[in-house]
Amino acid sequence: MVVTDFQTPTGVRARTSAQDESELRLYAVRHGTWTLRYDRTALSVPAGRLTIHRAAGLTGFDADPRTAARTIGIPLAEIGGFHTHAPVTQPATAPEVRLLLAHASLLHDTAGDLRTAGLSAARNALIELTRGVVRQYFDDTEPALSPALARAARRLADQRLTDHELTPGLLAAELHVSVRTLSRAFAATGETTAGYIRRRRLEEARRALTAGHTVSEVAARWQFADSSHFIRAFRKRYDQTPTQYVAT
């Protein structure tokens, strides 16, 4: 990952070498105009705008006199992909963008003084903030994004297994996709979204039984309607009742 603060009192015209297809670039222009040049097209980014694009295909750039900008380069894999090869833009004043740029500025100024743990934490925060800005551009019908979406949903579900409000609808809302899109992503794994939640709750419930918790305690903690419901679900999954499992 690279964070660059760019300022020039004079105009600049530069060529770039072959760019990495797996890298995403974000350009936020504070003053002046930055023009990205491709083989047959060019895109001007004026002050107050943020542009996001894949690095591949960029052949050079122009910067007007007194242009000031901040750029962020990040591997596509870190944020789960990007839905288009065409650049996209939005106002740099959007709250998510402002938060990202503020963190990038602080990281740019303090990276040399951070210890390993602090640098790692700052990097992880930059990834999450970049993902928050970029995610709204995800094409949730793009099959290539399904594995990343399913992984994100599983990770979120694992964090909230004891939450009685955990549903496929909640996961979809948290990830800014439709329930149908999330279902398609899980279908590729051979498991439904609700099925994953149920399986993981039963796995954690079984561990709790091993640790000595009662059936009623486990049923309540892992959000089963009651002990009878938990016993039926457990027996269906493991071919034995919780009592039989503890006794073995």
C-alpha positions as CSV (number, residue, x, y, z in Angstrom):
1,M,0.0,0.0,0.0
2,V,1.2,3.5,-0.9
3,V,0.1,6.9,0.3
4,T,1.5,9.8,-1.6
5,D,1.1,13.5,-1.0
6,F,1.5,15.4,-4.4
7,Q,2.1,19.1,-4.8
8,T,3.6,21.0,-7.7
9,P,3.9,24.8,-8.2
10,T,4.4,24.3,-11.9
11,G,2.6,22.1,-14.5
12,V,3.7,18.5,-14.8
13,R,3.4,16.0,-17.6
14,A,4.6,12.5,-16.9
15,R,4.5,9.1,-18.5
16,T,4.1,5.9,-16.4
17,S,5.5,2.4,-17.0
18,A,3.3,-0.7,-17.1
19,Q,0.8,-0.7,-14.2
20,D,-0.2,-3.6,-12.0
21,E,-3.7,-5.0,-12.9
22,S,-4.1,-6.1,-9.3
23,E,-3.7,-2.5,-7.8
24,L,-6.4,0.0,-7.3
25,R,-5.7,3.8,-7.2
26,L,-7.6,6.6,-5.5
27,Y,-6.9,10.2,-6.4
28,A,-8.3,13.0,-4.2
29,V,-7.5,16.5,-5.6
30,R,-7.5,19.4,-3.2
31,H,-6.3,22.2,-5.6
32,G,-5.8,22.4,-9.4
33,T,-6.6,19.6,-11.8
34,W,-5.1,16.2,-12.3
35,T,-5.6,14.5,-15.7
36,L,-5.2,10.8,-16.0
37,R,-4.1,9.6,-19.5
38,Y,-4.9,6.2,-21.0
39,D,-4.2,4.8,-24.4
40,R,-7.1,6.5,-26.2
41,T,-8.8,8.6,-23.5
42,A,-8.1,11.0,-20.7
43,L,-10.0,11.9,-17.5
44,S,-9.7,15.2,-15.7
45,V,-10.1,15.2,-11.9
46,P,-10.8,18.7,-10.7
47,A,-10.4,20.0,-7.1
48,G,-12.9,18.5,-4.7
49,R,-13.3,15.2,-6.5
50,L,-12.1,11.7,-5.8
51,T,-11.4,9.2,-8.6
52,I,-11.1,5.5,-8.2
53,H,-9.7,3.3,-10.9
54,R,-7.6,0.2,-11.7
55,A,-3.9,1.0,-12.2
56,A,-3.7,-1.1,-15.4
57,G,-4.1,0.9,-18.6
58,L,-2.8,4.2,-17.2
59,T,-0.1,5.6,-19.5
60,G,0.6,8.9,-17.8
61,F,-0.8,12.0,-16.1
62,D,-0.9,15.8,-16.3
63,A,-1.1,18.2,-13.4
64,D,-1.9,21.9,-13.7
65,P,0.2,24.4,-11.9
66,R,-0.4,24.6,-8.1
67,T,-2.1,21.2,-8.1
68,A,-2.3,19.4,-4.8
69,A,-3.6,15.9,-4.4
70,R,-3.3,12.7,-2.3
71,T,-3.1,9.3,-3.9
72,I,-3.6,5.9,-2.3
73,G,-2.5,2.7,-4.0
74,I,-3.9,-0.6,-2.6
75,P,-4.0,-4.2,-3.8
76,L,-7.5,-5.1,-5.1
77,A,-7.4,-8.3,-3.0
78,E,-7.3,-6.3,0.2
79,I,-10.7,-4.7,-0.4
80,G,-12.4,-7.6,-2.2
81,G,-12.3,-6.4,-5.8
82,F,-13.6,-3.6,-7.9
83,H,-16.5,-4.0,-10.3
84,T,-15.3,-2.0,-13.4
85,H,-12.3,-1.2,-15.4
86,A,-13.6,2.3,-16.0
87,P,-12.7,5.0,-13.5
88,V,-15.4,6.3,-11.3
89,T,-15.6,9.6,-9.4
90,Q,-17.5,11.1,-6.5
91,P,-17.2,14.3,-4.4
92,A,-14.2,14.3,-2.0
93,T,-16.5,15.9,0.5
94,A,-18.5,12.7,1.1
95,P,-18.2,11.7,4.8
96,E,-16.5,8.3,4.1
97,V,-14.0,10.0,1.8
98,R,-13.2,12.7,4.3
99,L,-12.6,10.1,7.0
100,L,-10.3,8.1,4.7
101,L,-8.3,11.1,3.6
102,A,-7.9,12.3,7.2
103,H,-6.5,8.9,8.2
104,A,-4.3,8.8,5.1
105,S,-2.9,12.2,5.9
106,L,-2.1,11.3,9.5
107,L,-0.5,8.0,8.4
108,H,1.6,9.8,5.8
109,D,2.9,12.2,8.4
110,T,3.5,9.7,11.2
111,A,4.4,6.4,9.5
112,G,8.1,6.9,10.0
113,D,7.6,7.2,13.8
114,L,5.3,4.3,14.3
115,R,6.4,1.0,15.8
116,T,5.5,-2.3,14.1
117,A,2.3,-2.8,16.0
118,G,1.1,0.7,15.4
119,L,2.0,0.6,11.7
120,S,0.1,-2.6,11.3
121,A,-2.9,-1.2,13.0
122,A,-2.8,2.0,10.9
123,R,-2.5,-0.1,7.8
124,N,-5.5,-2.2,8.7
125,A,-7.5,0.9,9.4
126,L,-6.6,2.3,6.0
127,I,-7.8,-0.9,4.4
128,E,-11.1,-0.8,6.2
129,L,-11.7,2.9,5.4
130,T,-10.8,2.4,1.7
131,R,-13.1,-0.6,1.6
132,G,-15.9,1.7,3.0
133,V,-15.3,4.2,0.2
134,V,-15.0,1.7,-2.6
135,R,-17.7,-0.8,-1.6
136,Q,-20.5,1.4,-2.8
137,Y,-19.2,0.9,-6.3
138,F,-19.3,-2.9,-6.1
139,D,-21.4,-4.6,-8.7
140,D,-23.3,-7.1,-6.5
141,T,-24.3,-9.1,-9.6
142,E,-20.7,-9.8,-10.5
143,P,-20.0,-13.5,-9.9
144,A,-16.3,-12.9,-9.2
145,L,-17.2,-10.9,-6.1
146,S,-19.3,-13.8,-4.6
147,P,-16.4,-15.5,-2.7
148,A,-15.3,-12.2,-1.1
149,L,-18.9,-11.4,-0.2
150,A,-19.5,-14.8,1.3
151,R,-16.3,-14.5,3.3
152,A,-17.3,-11.1,4.6
153,A,-20.7,-12.3,5.6
154,R,-19.4,-15.4,7.4
155,R,-16.9,-13.3,9.3
156,L,-19.7,-10.8,10.3
157,A,-22.0,-13.7,11.3
158,D,-19.3,-15.3,13.4
159,Q,-19.0,-12.0,15.4
160,R,-22.7,-11.8,16.1
161,L,-23.8,-15.4,16.7
162,T,-25.2,-14.6,20.1
163,D,-27.2,-11.6,18.7
164,H,-30.9,-12.5,18.5
165,E,-31.3,-10.0,15.6
166,L,-28.8,-11.9,13.4
167,T,-30.5,-12.9,10.1
168,P,-29.6,-13.0,6.5
169,G,-31.4,-9.7,6.1
170,L,-29.2,-8.1,8.8
171,L,-26.0,-9.4,7.2
172,A,-27.1,-8.1,3.8
173,A,-27.9,-4.7,5.2
174,E,-24.5,-4.5,7.0
175,L,-22.7,-5.4,3.8
176,H,-24.8,-3.0,1.6
177,V,-26.2,-5.7,-0.7
178,S,-29.6,-7.3,-1.3
179,V,-30.6,-10.5,0.5
180,R,-30.9,-12.1,-3.0
181,T,-27.3,-11.1,-3.8
182,L,-26.1,-12.5,-0.5
183,S,-28.0,-15.7,-1.1
184,R,-26.4,-16.1,-4.5
185,A,-23.0,-15.7,-2.9
186,F,-23.7,-18.4,-0.4
187,A,-25.2,-20.7,-3.0
188,A,-21.8,-21.0,-4.5
189,T,-20.5,-22.5,-1.2
190,G,-23.3,-25.1,-1.2
191,E,-24.9,-23.6,1.9
192,T,-27.6,-21.1,2.5
193,T,-27.0,-18.0,4.6
194,A,-29.5,-19.1,7.2
195,G,-27.9,-22.6,7.1
196,Y,-24.5,-21.2,7.9
197,I,-25.8,-19.2,10.9
198,R,-27.6,-22.3,12.2
199,R,-24.6,-24.5,11.7
200,R,-22.2,-22.2,13.4
201,R,-24.5,-21.7,16.4
202,L,-24.8,-25.4,16.8
203,E,-21.0,-25.8,16.6
204,E,-20.6,-23.2,19.3
205,A,-23.4,-24.7,21.4
206,R,-21.7,-28.1,21.2
207,R,-18.5,-26.5,22.6
208,A,-20.4,-24.9,25.4
209,L,-22.0,-28.3,26.3
210,T,-18.5,-29.8,26.5
211,A,-17.5,-26.9,28.8
212,G,-20.2,-27.9,31.2
213,H,-23.1,-25.5,30.4
214,T,-26.6,-26.7,30.7
215,V,-29.0,-27.3,27.8
216,S,-31.2,-24.3,28.8
217,E,-28.1,-22.0,29.1
218,V,-26.8,-23.0,25.7
219,A,-30.2,-22.7,24.0
220,A,-30.6,-19.2,25.4
221,R,-27.1,-18.0,24.6
222,W,-27.1,-19.3,21.0
223,Q,-30.5,-17.9,20.3
224,F,-32.7,-21.0,20.0
225,A,-36.4,-20.5,20.7
226,D,-36.3,-22.8,23.6
227,S,-34.6,-26.0,24.9
228,S,-36.9,-28.3,22.9
229,H,-36.1,-26.4,19.7
230,F,-32.3,-26.6,20.5
231,I,-32.6,-30.4,21.2
232,R,-34.3,-31.1,17.9
233,A,-31.8,-29.0,15.9
234,F,-28.9,-30.6,17.7
235,R,-30.2,-34.1,17.1
236,K,-30.8,-33.4,13.4
237,R,-27.3,-32.1,13.0
238,Y,-25.3,-34.6,15.2
239,D,-27.7,-37.7,15.3
240,Q,-27.8,-37.5,19.1
241,T,-29.4,-35.4,21.7
242,P,-27.3,-32.9,23.8
243,T,-27.5,-35.2,26.8
244,Q,-26.3,-38.2,24.8
245,Y,-23.4,-36.1,23.4
246,V,-22.3,-35.0,26.9
247,A,-22.5,-38.5,28.1
248,T,-20.2,-39.9,25.4
